[in-house]
Amino acid sequence: MIATVNFFKWILDRFSWINKSWHKFSHWFVENQRKNLLRIFGFFVLVAVSSVILVSVVPRPSNLPSTPLNTPKTFGNLNKSATLTESKFNPKNGVLQLYYTINEGADTKNTCLDISQISFTAIADRGGKKVTAFYIPTSSNTMVVQFKNLNPKFNAVTITAHDKGINTAAVEAPSSYSSSSSSSLKNSNSVKANEGKFIVNRDKLSLSNELDFLNQSQLEIEEYHLKIANQRNVIKLNETAITEYQKGIEQQNDLIKGIEKQQANSTDDTLQNSIDNARNTITQIRSKISDAQNNISHSREQIQDYIKTISRVENGHTQLPKGKKI
């Protein structure tokens, strides 16, 4: 009981100390009210001015979200799509490289495009006065947009893909002035709707202090080495699939053997159906093995073509149009 009384007394003493401290502070604040209000006002003014300076002087990424990697964006009137596959930036020398793959709509297997009809425009937010940009074909369906002397504290770059190809199906020969006006408006809206615009904020880039400004031949060779690596990966995946398919065939054969043993001591007609189903499954698996083997053969042929292309480019011969300054 005594301990409880002492405990409550201790609590009251603490509250008493807090109360006395508060009264002292209130008395001091009232006595120095003008100075204290000026101090508070000055503090808020300092915070406001600092915020304005930071917003105005310190570069920051744009308010618009970056376009995610590997996200196709359609552009032009021929339903082409551009996909940003990689972005690398070296803040030491201001080199930024954006790697694009161009496809015919959703057809990612068609790599034979007229790359000369594809172009890019670019705008750099706080990029600096010395910045220059180029779009450089690196294969029949890939392009690199390259910046030089980019301010290391730039905000963002906006890249827009363009297709100079003409879609004759969308061209109309009007029979009257009124139909000609509506046709012109429709085509204008269609072009605006199909702009392949990419926004790349500084904070979303992969940084590389080893990235250097490469010429078109070097970029082309780099691209074909990447294509070779991708095809080798395709071969590896198909070889793994064939191994799994072969295991599946073995399992189906074991299943058939087991059912045939049951048939020897049974009159159940459904057992034969199970055997037929297992044999059909084996046929389907063998078809998949054949497809995988064709994939491997095709990839090996592609690798040989890419090796020849690298050799040709190294000897100073390229079949691609020259890169252009944006």
Phi and psi in degrees as GROMACS dihedral restraints (atoms count N, CA, C in turn):
[ dihedral_restraints ]
;  ai    aj    ak    al  type     phi  dphi    fc
    3     4     5     6     1   -62.3    20    10
    4     5     6     7     1   -40.0    20    10
    6     7     8     9     1   -62.6    20    10
    7     8     9    10     1   -38.9    20    10
    9    10    11    12     1   -65.6    20    10
   10    11    12    13     1   -42.9    20    10
   12    13    14    15     1   -62.2    20    10
   13    14    15    16     1   -43.0    20    10
   15    16    17    18     1   -64.1    20    10
   16    17    18    19     1   -36.5    20    10
   18    19    20    21     1   -63.8    20    10
   19    20    21    22     1   -46.6    20    10
   21    22    23    24     1   -64.4    20    10
   22    23    24    25     1   -34.6    20    10
   24    25    26    27     1   -64.5    20    10
   25    26    27    28     1   -39.9    20    10
   27    28    29    30     1   -64.0    20    10
   28    29    30    31     1   -40.2    20    10
   30    31    32    33     1   -64.3    20    10
   31    32    33    34     1   -43.8    20    10
   33    34    35    36     1   -62.4    20    10
   34    35    36    37     1   -38.3    20    10
   36    37    38    39     1   -62.6    20    10
   37    38    39    40     1   -40.8    20    10
   39    40    41    42     1   -63.4    20    10
   40    41    42    43     1   -45.5    20    10
   42    43    44    45     1   -63.6    20    10
   43    44    45    46     1   -36.2    20    10
   45    46    47    48     1   -63.4    20    10
   46    47    48    49     1   -40.0    20    10
   48    49    50    51     1   -66.3    20    10
   49    50    51    52     1   -41.7    20    10
   51    52    53    54     1   -63.6    20    10
   52    53    54    55     1   -42.1    20    10
   54    55    56    57     1   -63.5    20    10
   55    56    57    58     1   -41.6    20    10
   57    58    59    60     1   -65.3    20    10
   58    59    60    61     1   -41.5    20    10
   60    61    62    63     1   -63.2    20    10
   61    62    63    64     1   -41.3    20    10
   63    64    65    66     1   -63.9    20    10
   64    65    66    67     1   -41.9    20    10
   66    67    68    69     1   -64.1    20    10
   67    68    69    70     1   -39.5    20    10
   69    70    71    72     1   -63.8    20    10
   70    71    72    73     1   -44.0    20    10
   72    73    74    75     1   -63.4    20    10
   73    74    75    76     1   -42.6    20    10
   75    76    77    78     1   -62.3    20    10
   76    77    78    79     1   -42.7    20    10
   78    79    80    81     1   -63.6    20    10
   79    80    81    82     1   -44.4    20    10
   81    82    83    84     1   -63.5    20    10
   82    83    84    85     1   -41.3    20    10
   84    85    86    87     1   -65.1    20    10
   85    86    87    88     1   -41.9    20    10
   87    88    89    90     1   -66.0    20    10
   88    89    90    91     1   -40.4    20    10
   90    91    92    93     1   -64.9    20    10
   91    92    93    94     1   -34.0    20    10
   93    94    95    96     1  -112.8    20    10
   94    95    96    97     1    35.6    20    10
   96    97    98    99     1   -58.1    20    10
   97    98    99   100     1   -47.1    20    10
   99   100   101   102     1   -62.0    20    10
  100   101   102   103     1   -47.1    20    10
  102   103   104   105     1   -63.0    20    10
  103   104   105   106     1   -41.9    20    10
  105   106   107   108     1   -66.0    20    10
  106   107   108   109     1   -40.6    20    10
  108   109   110   111     1   -64.6    20    10
  109   110   111   112     1   -39.5    20    10
  111   112   113   114     1   -63.4    20    10
  112   113   114   115     1   -39.9    20    10
  114   115   116   117     1   -62.4    20    10
  115   116   117   118     1   -44.8    20    10
  117   118   119   120     1   -64.0    20    10
  118   119   120   121     1   -45.4    20    10
  120   121   122   123     1   -60.9    20    10
  121   122   123   124     1   -43.4    20    10
  123   124   125   126     1   -63.0    20    10
  124   125   126   127     1   -36.4    20    10
  126   127   128   129     1   -63.3    20    10
  127   128   129   130     1   -46.1    20    10
  129   130   131   132     1   -67.0    20    10
  130   131   132   133     1   -36.3    20    10
  132   133   134   135     1   -63.5    20    10
  133   134   135   136     1   -42.2    20    10
  135   136   137   138     1   -62.0    20    10
  136   137   138   139     1   -42.4    20    10
  138   139   140   141     1   -63.3    20    10
  139   140   141   142     1   -43.0    20    10
  141   142   143   144     1   -64.8    20    10
  142   143   144   145     1   -45.4    20    10
  144   145   146   147     1   -64.4    20    10
  145   146   147   148     1   -41.6    20    10
  147   148   149   150     1   -62.2    20    10
  148   149   150   151     1   -40.6    20    10
  150   151   152   153     1   -63.5    20    10
  151   152   153   154     1   -41.9    20    10
  153   154   155   156     1   -63.5    20    10
  154   155   156   157     1   -43.6    20    10
  156   157   158   159     1   -63.5    20    10
  157   158   159   160     1   -44.1    20    10
  159   160   161   162     1   -63.0    20    10
  160   161   162   163     1   -42.9    20    10
  162   163   164   165     1   -65.8    20    10
  163   164   165   166     1   -37.0    20    10
  165   166   167   168     1   -79.9    20    10
  166   167   168   169     1   -36.1    20    10
  168   169   170   171     1   -97.4    20    10
  169   170   171   172     1   -44.8    20    10
  171   172   173   174     1   -79.9    20    10
  172   173   174   175     1   119.3    20    10
  174   175   176   177     1   -65.2    20    10
  175   176   177   178     1   146.3    20    10
  177   178   179   180     1  -145.6    20    10
  178   179   180   181     1   158.9    20    10
  180   181   182   183     1   -59.0    20    10
  181   182   183   184     1   159.1    20    10
  183   184   185   186     1   -68.8    20    10
  184   185   186   187     1   167.7    20    10
  186   187   188   189     1   -78.3    20    10
  187   188   189   190     1   -12.0    20    10
  189   190   191   192     1   -88.0    20    10
  190   191   192   193     1   141.9    20    10
  192   193   194   195     1   -69.5    20    10
  193   194   195   196     1   147.7    20    10
  195   196   197   198     1   -69.9    20    10
  196   197   198   199     1   145.6    20    10
  198   199   200   201     1   -71.5    20    10
  199   200   201   202     1   123.2    20    10
  201   202   203   204     1   -63.2    20    10
  202   203   204   205     1   152.1    20    10
  204   205   206   207     1   -64.7    20    10
  205   206   207   208     1   153.3    20    10
  207   208   209   210     1    58.4    20    10
  208   209   210   211     1    34.8    20    10
  210   211   212   213     1  -114.5    20    10
  211   212   213   214     1   105.5    20    10
  213   214   215   216     1   -65.0    20    10
  214   215   216   217     1   139.7    20    10
  216   217   218   219     1  -129.6    20    10
  217   218   219   220     1   123.8    20    10
  219   220   221   222     1   -74.0    20    10
  220   221   222   223     1   152.0    20    10
  222   223   224   225     1  -154.9    20    10
  223   224   225   226     1   157.8    20    10
  225   226   227   228     1    74.4    20    10
  226   227   228   229     1  -172.8    20    10
  228   229   230   231     1  -101.4    20    10
  229   230   231   232     1     1.7    20    10
  231   232   233   234     1  -110.7    20    10
  232   233   234   235     1    18.3    20    10
  234   235   236   237     1    61.4    20    10
  235   236   237   238     1    30.1    20    10
  237   238   239   240     1   -76.9    20    10
  238   239   240   241     1   158.9    20    10
  240   241   242   243     1  -133.2    20    10
  241   242   243   244     1   145.2    20    10
  243   244   245   246     1  -115.7    20    10
  244   245   246   247     1   140.2    20    10
  246   247   248   249     1  -129.1    20    10
  247   248   249   250     1   123.2    20    10
  249   250   251   252     1   -79.3    20    10
  250   251   252   253     1   112.8    20    10
  252   253   254   255     1   -98.6    20    10
  253   254   255   256     1   -24.7    20    10
  255   256   257   258     1  -159.7    20    10
  256   257   258   259     1   147.5    20    10
  258   259   260   261     1  -139.2    20    10
  259   260   261   262     1   129.7    20    10
  261   262   263   264     1  -132.6    20    10
  262   263   264   265     1   139.2    20    10
  264   265   266   267     1  -138.8    20    10
  265   266   267   268     1   134.2    20    10
  267   268   269   270     1  -111.3    20    10
  268   269   270   271     1   103.8    20    10
  270   271   272   273     1   -66.8    20    10
  271   272   273   274     1   -16.0    20    10
  273   274   275   276     1   -73.2    20    10
  274   275   276   277     1   -39.5    20    10
  276   277   278   279     1  -116.0    20    10
  277   278   279   280     1     1.1    20    10
  279   280   281   282     1    73.2    20    10
  280   281   282   283     1    22.3    20    10
  282   283   284   285     1   -92.2    20    10
  283   284   285   286     1   124.7    20    10
  285   286   287   288     1  -123.0    20    10
  286   287   288   289     1   129.9    20    10
  288   289   290   291     1  -125.9    20    10
  289   290   291   292     1   125.6    20    10
  291   292   293   294     1  -115.6    20    10
  292   293   294   295     1   123.6    20    10
  294   295   296   297     1  -101.7    20    10
  295   296   297   298     1   125.4    20    10
  297   298   299   300     1  -120.4    20    10
  298   299   300   301     1   143.5    20    10
  300   301   302   303     1  -113.8    20    10
  301   302   303   304     1   132.3    20    10
  303   304   305   306     1  -107.0    20    10
  304   305   306   307     1   133.2    20    10
  306   307   308   309     1  -129.5    20    10
  307   308   309   310     1   158.1    20    10
  309   310   311   312     1   -83.4    20    10
  310   311   312   313     1    91.2    20    10
  312   313   314   315     1    61.9    20    10
  313   314   315   316     1  -128.6    20    10
  315   316   317   318     1   -88.5    20    10
  316   317   318   319     1    -0.5    20    10
  318   319   320   321     1   -81.6    20    10
  319   320   321   322     1    95.9    20    10
  321   322   323   324     1   -83.8    20    10
  322   323   324   325     1    -8.5    20    10
  324   325   326   327     1   -86.9    20    10
  325   326   327   328     1   -21.5    20    10
  327   328   329   330     1   -81.7    20    10
  328   329   330   331     1   106.0    20    10
  330   331   332   333     1  -103.7    20    10
  331   332   333   334     1     1.9    20    10
  333   334   335   336     1   -98.6    20    10
  334   335   336   337     1    89.7    20    10
  336   337   338   339     1  -116.3    20    10
  337   338   339   340     1   159.8    20    10
  339   340   341   342     1   -86.2    20    10
  340   341   342   343     1    87.5    20    10
  342   343   344   345     1   -65.4    20    10
  343   344   345   346     1   -18.0    20    10
  345   346   347   348     1   -69.0    20    10
  346   347   348   349     1   -17.2    20    10
  348   349   350   351     1   -87.4    20    10
  349   350   351   352     1    -4.8    20    10
  351   352   353   354     1  -100.2    20    10
  352   353   354   355     1   134.9    20    10
  354   355   356   357     1  -141.2    20    10
  355   356   357   358     1   166.4    20    10
  357   358   359   360     1  -133.7    20    10
  358   359   360   361     1   148.2    20    10
  360   361   362   363     1  -119.9    20    10
  361   362   363   364     1   154.6    20    10
  363   364   365   366     1  -143.5    20    10
  364   365   366   367     1   146.3    20    10
  366   367   368   369     1  -131.1    20    10
  367   368   369   370     1   129.3    20    10
  369   370   371   372     1  -108.2    20    10
  370   371   372   373     1   120.5    20    10
  372   373   374   375     1   -82.4    20    10
  373   374   375   376     1   115.9    20    10
  375   376   377   378     1    59.7    20    10
  376   377   378   379     1    39.8    20    10
  378   379   380   381     1   -78.9    20    10
  379   380   381   382     1   -16.5    20    10
  381   382   383   384     1   101.1    20    10
  382   383   384   385     1   159.7    20    10
  384   385   386   387     1   -77.0    20    10
  385   386   387   388     1   -25.2    20    10
  387   388   389   390     1   -92.3    20    10
  388   389   390   391     1    -2.1    20    10
  390   391   392   393     1   -67.0    20    10
  391   392   393   394     1   138.5    20    10
  393   394   395   396     1  -130.9    20    10
  394   395   396   397     1   153.0    20    10
  396   397   398   399     1  -135.7    20    10
  397   398   399   400     1   150.5    20    10
  399   400   401   402     1  -139.7    20    10
  400   401   402   403     1   151.5    20    10
  402   403   404   405     1  -116.1    20    10
  403   404   405   406     1   128.9    20    10
  405   406   407   408     1  -128.8    20    10
  406   407   408   409     1   115.6    20    10
  408   409   410   411     1   -64.7    20    10
  409   410   411   412     1   134.9    20    10
  411   412   413   414     1  -119.3    20    10
  412   413   414   415     1   -10.5    20    10
  414   415   416   417     1  -165.7    20    10
  415   416   417   418     1  -173.2    20    10
  417   418   419   420     1   -71.5    20    10
  418   419   420   421     1   -11.2    20    10
  420   421   422   423     1  -141.4    20    10
  421   422   423   424     1    19.3    20    10
  423   424   425   426     1  -132.9    20    10
  424   425   426   427     1   152.4    20    10
  426   427   428   429     1  -145.9    20    10
  427   428   429   430     1   146.0    20    10
  429   430   431   432     1  -117.2    20    10
  430   431   432   433     1   127.8    20    10
  432   433   434   435     1   -97.5    20    10
  433   434   435   436     1   121.5    20    10
  435   436   437   438     1  -122.7    20    10
  436   437   438   439     1   130.3    20    10
  438   439   440   441     1  -109.5    20    10
  439   440   441   442     1   144.1    20    10
  441   442   443   444     1  -126.5    20    10
  442   443   444   445     1   141.4    20    10
  444   445   446   447     1    60.4    20    10
  445   446   447   448     1    34.6    20    10
  447   448   449   450     1   -75.6    20    10
  448   449   450   451     1   133.7    20    10
  450   451   452   453     1   -56.5    20    10
  451   452   453   454     1   127.1    20    10
  453   454   455   456     1   -62.3    20    10
  454   455   456   457     1   -15.6    20    10
  456   457   458   459     1  -111.7    20    10
  457   458   459   460     1    29.4    20    10
  459   460   461   462     1   -63.0    20    10
  460   461   462   463     1   157.6    20    10
  462   463   464   465     1   -80.7    20    10
  463   464   465   466     1   -59.5    20    10
  465   466   467   468     1  -162.9    20    10
  466   467   468   469     1   163.3    20    10
  468   469   470   471     1  -123.0    20    10
  469   470   471   472     1   143.4    20    10
  471   472   473   474     1  -115.8    20    10
  472   473   474   475     1   120.4    20    10
  474   475   476   477     1  -113.4    20    10
  475   476   477   478     1   134.3    20    10
  477   478   479   480     1  -125.5    20    10
  478   479   480   481     1   128.4    20    10
  480   481   482   483     1   -89.5    20    10
  481   482   483   484     1   143.7    20    10
  483   484   485   486     1  -132.8    20    10
  484   485   486   487     1   145.5    20    10
  486   487   488   489     1  -121.6    20    10
  487   488   489   490     1   118.4    20    10
  489   490   491   492     1   -84.7    20    10
  490   491   492   493     1    -3.9    20    10
  492   493   494   495     1   -64.8    20    10
  493   494   495   496     1   147.0    20    10
  495   496   497   498     1  -102.3    20    10
  496   497   498   499     1   127.2    20    10
  498   499   500   501     1   -92.6    20    10
  499   500   501   502     1    97.6    20    10
  501   502   503   504     1   -65.5    20    10
  502   503   504   505     1   -23.1    20    10
  504   505   506   507     1   -68.3    20    10
  505   506   507   508     1   -23.6    20    10
  507   508   509   510     1   -93.0    20    10
  508   509   510   511     1    -4.3    20    10
  510   511   512   513     1   -89.1    20    10
  511   512   513   514     1   128.4    20    10
  513   514   515   516     1  -115.5    20    10
  514   515   516   517     1   141.7    20    10
  516   517   518   519     1  -102.2    20    10
  517   518   519   520     1    97.9    20    10
  519   520   521   522     1   -67.8    20    10
  520   521   522   523     1   147.3    20    10
  522   523   524   525     1   -93.8    20    10
  523   524   525   526     1   -10.6    20    10
  525   526   527   528     1  -152.7    20    10
  526   527   528   529     1   169.7    20    10
  528   529   530   531     1   -65.3    20    10
  529   530   531   532     1   -40.1    20    10
  531   532   533   534     1   -65.3    20    10
  532   533   534   535     1   -41.8    20    10
  534   535   536   537     1   -69.4    20    10
  535   536   537   538     1   -30.5    20    10
  537   538   539   540     1   -66.4    20    10
  538   539   540   541     1   -37.9    20    10
  540   541   542   543     1   -67.0    20    10
  541   542   543   544     1   -44.5    20    10
  543   544   545   546     1   -67.6    20    10
  544   545   546   547     1   -35.5    20    10
  546   547   548   549     1   -65.2    20    10
  547   548   549   550     1   -42.3    20    10
  549   550   551   552     1   -62.6    20    10
  550   551   552   553     1   -42.1    20    10
  552   553   554   555     1   -65.0    20    10
  553   554   555   556     1   -40.9    20    10
  555   556   557   558     1   -63.8    20    10
  556   557   558   559     1   -44.1    20    10
  558   559   560   561     1   -65.4    20    10
  559   560   561   562     1   -38.1    20    10
  561   562   563   564     1   -63.6    20    10
  562   563   564   565     1   -45.3    20    10
  564   565   566   567     1   -65.7    20    10
  565   566   567   568     1   -35.1    20    10
  567   568   569   570     1   -64.1    20    10
  568   569   570   571     1   -42.8    20    10
  570   571   572   573     1   -63.3    20    10
  571   572   573   574     1   -43.3    20    10
  573   574   575   576     1   -64.2    20    10
  574   575   576   577     1   -37.1    20    10
  576   577   578   579     1   -70.3    20    10
  577   578   579   580     1   -23.0    20    10
  579   580   581   582     1  -106.7    20    10
  580   581   582   583     1    31.4    20    10
  582   583   584   585     1   -77.4    20    10
  583   584   585   586     1   126.2    20    10
  585   586   587   588     1   -90.4    20    10
  586   587   588   589     1    83.3    20    10
  588   589   590   591     1  -100.1    20    10
  589   590   591   592     1   133.1    20    10
  591   592   593   594     1  -123.4    20    10
  592   593   594   595     1   131.3    20    10
  594   595   596   597     1  -112.2    20    10
  595   596   597   598     1   126.5    20    10
  597   598   599   600     1  -123.3    20    10
  598   599   600   601     1   108.8    20    10
  600   601   602   603     1   -82.5    20    10
  601   602   603   604     1   149.9    20    10
  603   604   605   606     1   -58.0    20    10
  604   605   606   607     1   -39.0    20    10
  606   607   608   609     1   -75.8    20    10
  607   608   609   610     1    -1.8    20    10
  609   610   611   612     1  -105.1    20    10
  610   611   612   613     1     6.0    20    10
  612   613   614   615     1   -89.3    20    10
  613   614   615   616     1   152.1    20    10
  615   616   617   618     1   -84.2    20    10
  616   617   618   619     1   123.4    20    10
  618   619   620   621     1   -88.4    20    10
  619   620   621   622     1   138.6    20    10
  621   622   623   624     1  -144.7    20    10
  622   623   624   625     1   111.3    20    10
  624   625   626   627     1   -75.2    20    10
  625   626   627   628     1    -6.3    20    10
  627   628   629   630     1   -99.2    20    10
  628   629   630   631     1    -7.2    20    10
  630   631   632   633     1   -67.3    20    10
  631   632   633   634     1   130.8    20    10
  633   634   635   636     1  -126.2    20    10
  634   635   636   637     1   163.8    20    10
  636   637   638   639     1   -73.3    20    10
  637   638   639   640     1   115.6    20    10
  639   640   641   642     1  -105.2    20    10
  640   641   642   643     1   147.1    20    10
  642   643   644   645     1   -83.0    20    10
  643   644   645   646     1   177.0    20    10
  645   646   647   648     1   -62.4    20    10
  646   647   648   649     1   -40.6    20    10
  648   649   650   651     1   -62.6    20    10
  649   650   651   652     1   -42.1    20    10
  651   652   653   654     1   -65.7    20    10
  652   653   654   655     1   -40.4    20    10
  654   655   656   657     1   -66.6    20    10
  655   656   657   658     1   -37.6    20    10
  657   658   659   660     1   -65.9    20    10
  658   659   660   661     1   -44.6    20    10
  660   661   662   663     1   -63.0    20    10
  661   662   663   664     1   -42.1    20    10
  663   664   665   666     1   -59.4    20    10
  664   665   666   667     1   -42.9    20    10
  666   667   668   669     1   -63.5    20    10
  667   668   669   670     1   -42.6    20    10
  669   670   671   672     1   -73.0    20    10
  670   671   672   673     1   -29.2    20    10
  672   673   674   675     1   -64.6    20    10
  673   674   675   676     1   -38.9    20    10
  675   676   677   678     1   -65.1    20    10
  676   677   678   679     1   -41.2    20    10
  678   679   680   681     1   -62.2    20    10
  679   680   681   682     1   -39.5    20    10
  681   682   683   684     1   -62.4    20    10
  682   683   684   685     1   -45.1    20    10
  684   685   686   687     1   -61.4    20    10
  685   686   687   688     1   -39.3    20    10
  687   688   689   690     1   -65.7    20    10
  688   689   690   691     1   -41.4    20    10
  690   691   692   693     1   -67.6    20    10
  691   692   693   694     1   -36.5    20    10
  693   694   695   696     1   -64.0    20    10
  694   695   696   697     1   -35.5    20    10
  696   697   698   699     1   -67.3    20    10
  697   698   699   700     1   -38.4    20    10
  699   700   701   702     1   -61.0    20    10
  700   701   702   703     1   -43.2    20    10
  702   703   704   705     1   -60.6    20    10
  703   704   705   706     1   -46.2    20    10
  705   706   707   708     1   -60.8    20    10
  706   707   708   709     1   -43.8    20    10
  708   709   710   711     1   -66.2    20    10
  709   710   711   712     1   -38.6    20    10
  711   712   713   714     1   -70.7    20    10
  712   713   714   715     1   -36.2    20    10
  714   715   716   717     1   -64.2    20    10
  715   716   717   718     1   -40.7    20    10
  717   718   719   720     1   -62.9    20    10
  718   719   720   721     1   -41.4    20    10
  720   721   722   723     1   -62.7    20    10
  721   722   723   724     1   -41.2    20    10
  723   724   725   726     1   -61.5    20    10
  724   725   726   727     1   -41.6    20    10
  726   727   728   729     1   -59.6    20    10
  727   728   729   730     1   -43.0    20    10
  729   730   731   732     1   -68.6    20    10
  730   731   732   733     1   -38.7    20    10
  732   733   734   735     1   -61.2    20    10
  733   734   735   736     1   -42.2    20    10
  735   736   737   738     1   -63.8    20    10
  736   737   738   739     1   -38.2    20    10
  738   739   740   741     1   -63.5    20    10
  739   740   741   742     1   -38.7    20    10
  741   742   743   744     1   -63.2    20    10
  742   743   744   745     1   -38.6    20    10
  744   745   746   747     1   -64.3    20    10
  745   746   747   748     1   -42.3    20    10
  747   748   749   750     1   -60.9    20    10
  748   749   750   751     1   -41.0    20    10
  750   751   752   753     1   -63.5    20    10
  751   752   753   754     1   -41.2    20    10
  753   754   755   756     1   -67.2    20    10
  754   755   756   757     1   -37.2    20    10
  756   757   758   759     1   -64.9    20    10
  757   758   759   760     1   -41.3    20    10
  759   760   761   762     1   -62.6    20    10
  760   761   762   763     1   -38.1    20    10
  762   763   764   765     1   -63.6    20    10
  763   764   765   766     1   -43.1    20    10
  765   766   767   768     1   -62.2    20    10
  766   767   768   769     1   -44.3    20    10
  768   769   770   771     1   -60.2    20    10
  769   770   771   772     1   -41.3    20    10
  771   772   773   774     1   -65.0    20    10
  772   773   774   775     1   -41.2    20    10
  774   775   776   777     1   -67.8    20    10
  775   776   777   778     1   -39.0    20    10
  777   778   779   780     1   -62.4    20    10
  778   779   780   781     1   -34.7    20    10
  780   781   782   783     1   -65.9    20    10
  781   782   783   784     1   -37.5    20    10
  783   784   785   786     1   -67.2    20    10
  784   785   786   787     1   -35.5    20    10
  786   787   788   789     1   -61.8    20    10
  787   788   789   790     1   -32.0    20    10
  789   790   791   792     1   -62.8    20    10
  790   791   792   793     1   -26.9    20    10
  792   793   794   795     1  -119.8    20    10
  793   794   795   796     1    23.7    20    10
  795   796   797   798     1  -146.2    20    10
  796   797   798   799     1   153.1    20    10
  798   799   800   801     1  -109.1    20    10
  799   800   801   802     1    14.5    20    10
  801   802   803   804     1   -70.3    20    10
  802   803   804   805     1   115.8    20    10
  804   805   806   807     1   -69.9    20    10
  805   806   807   808     1   -23.1    20    10
  807   808   809   810     1   -70.4    20    10
  808   809   810   811     1   -18.6    20    10
  810   811   812   813     1   -63.3    20    10
  811   812   813   814     1   -36.7    20    10
  813   814   815   816     1   -67.5    20    10
  814   815   816   817     1   -35.3    20    10
  816   817   818   819     1   -61.6    20    10
  817   818   819   820     1   -39.8    20    10
  819   820   821   822     1   -64.5    20    10
  820   821   822   823     1   -39.6    20    10
  822   823   824   825     1   -64.2    20    10
  823   824   825   826     1   -43.8    20    10
  825   826   827   828     1   -63.0    20    10
  826   827   828   829     1   -40.9    20    10
  828   829   830   831     1   -63.3    20    10
  829   830   831   832     1   -40.7    20    10
  831   832   833   834     1   -65.1    20    10
  832   833   834   835     1   -39.7    20    10
  834   835   836   837     1   -67.0    20    10
  835   836   837   838     1   -37.2    20    10
  837   838   839   840     1   -64.2    20    10
  838   839   840   841     1   -39.0    20    10
  840   841   842   843     1   -62.7    20    10
  841   842   843   844     1   -41.9    20    10
  843   844   845   846     1   -60.7    20    10
  844   845   846   847     1   -42.1    20    10
  846   847   848   849     1   -60.7    20    10
  847   848   849   850     1   -43.1    20    10
  849   850   851   852     1   -64.5    20    10
  850   851   852   853     1   -39.7    20    10
  852   853   854   855     1   -66.2    20    10
  853   854   855   856     1   -40.6    20    10
  855   856   857   858     1   -63.4    20    10
  856   857   858   859     1   -34.5    20    10
  858   859   860   861     1   -64.4    20    10
  859   860   861   862     1   -39.8    20    10
  861   862   863   864     1   -66.4    20    10
  862   863   864   865     1   -37.4    20    10
  864   865   866   867     1   -62.1    20    10
  865   866   867   868     1   -41.8    20    10
  867   868   869   870     1   -62.1    20    10
  868   869   870   871     1   -42.5    20    10
  870   871   872   873     1   -62.0    20    10
  871   872   873   874     1   -43.0    20    10
  873   874   875   876     1   -64.4    20    10
  874   875   876   877     1   -40.1    20    10
  876   877   878   879     1   -63.5    20    10
  877   878   879   880     1   -38.7    20    10
  879   880   881   882     1   -64.7    20    10
  880   881   882   883     1   -39.2    20    10
  882   883   884   885     1   -60.9    20    10
  883   884   885   886     1   -42.1    20    10
  885   886   887   888     1   -64.1    20    10
  886   887   888   889     1   -44.6    20    10
  888   889   890   891     1   -61.8    20    10
  889   890   891   892     1   -43.6    20    10
  891   892   893   894     1   -63.1    20    10
  892   893   894   895     1   -42.9    20    10
  894   895   896   897     1   -63.8    20    10
  895   896   897   898     1   -39.5    20    10
  897   898   899   900     1   -65.0    20    10
  898   899   900   901     1   -38.7    20    10
  900   901   902   903     1   -65.0    20    10
  901   902   903   904     1   -41.2    20    10
  903   904   905   906     1   -61.4    20    10
  904   905   906   907     1   -42.6    20    10
  906   907   908   909     1   -60.4    20    10
  907   908   909   910     1   -43.6    20    10
  909   910   911   912     1   -62.6    20    10
  910   911   912   913     1   -39.9    20    10
  912   913   914   915     1   -64.3    20    10
  913   914   915   916     1   -41.3    20    10
  915   916   917   918     1   -66.9    20    10
  916   917   918   919     1   -37.6    20    10
  918   919   920   921     1   -63.6    20    10
  919   920   921   922     1   -41.1    20    10
  921   922   923   924     1   -64.3    20    10
  922   923   924   925     1   -39.1    20    10
  924   925   926   927     1   -63.7    20    10
  925   926   927   928     1   -43.9    20    10
  927   928   929   930     1   -59.5    20    10
  928   929   930   931     1   -44.6    20    10
  930   931   932   933     1   -61.7    20    10
  931   932   933   934     1   -41.4    20    10
  933   934   935   936     1   -64.9    20    10
  934   935   936   937     1   -43.4    20    10
  936   937   938   939     1   -66.4    20    10
  937   938   939   940     1   -40.0    20    10
  939   940   941   942     1   -61.9    20    10
  940   941   942   943     1   -28.4    20    10
  942   943   944   945     1   -88.2    20    10
  943   944   945   946     1     8.9    20    10
  945   946   947   948     1    88.3    20    10
  946   947   948   949     1    15.3    20    10
  948   949   950   951     1  -117.3    20    10
  949   950   951   952     1   123.0    20    10
  951   952   953   954     1  -133.2    20    10
  952   953   954   955     1   148.5    20    10
  954   955   956   957     1  -102.2    20    10
  955   956   957   958     1     7.6    20    10
  957   958   959   960     1   -96.5    20    10
  958   959   960   961     1   151.0    20    10
  960   961   962   963     1   -66.8    20    10
  961   962   963   964     1   154.8    20    10
  963   964   965   966     1   -68.6    20    10
  964   965   966   967     1   150.1    20    10
  966   967   968   969     1   -67.2    20    10
  967   968   969   970     1   155.5    20    10
  969   970   971   972     1  -128.5    20    10
  970   971   972   973     1   148.7    20    10
  972   973   974   975     1   -75.6    20    10
  973   974   975   976     1   138.3    20    10
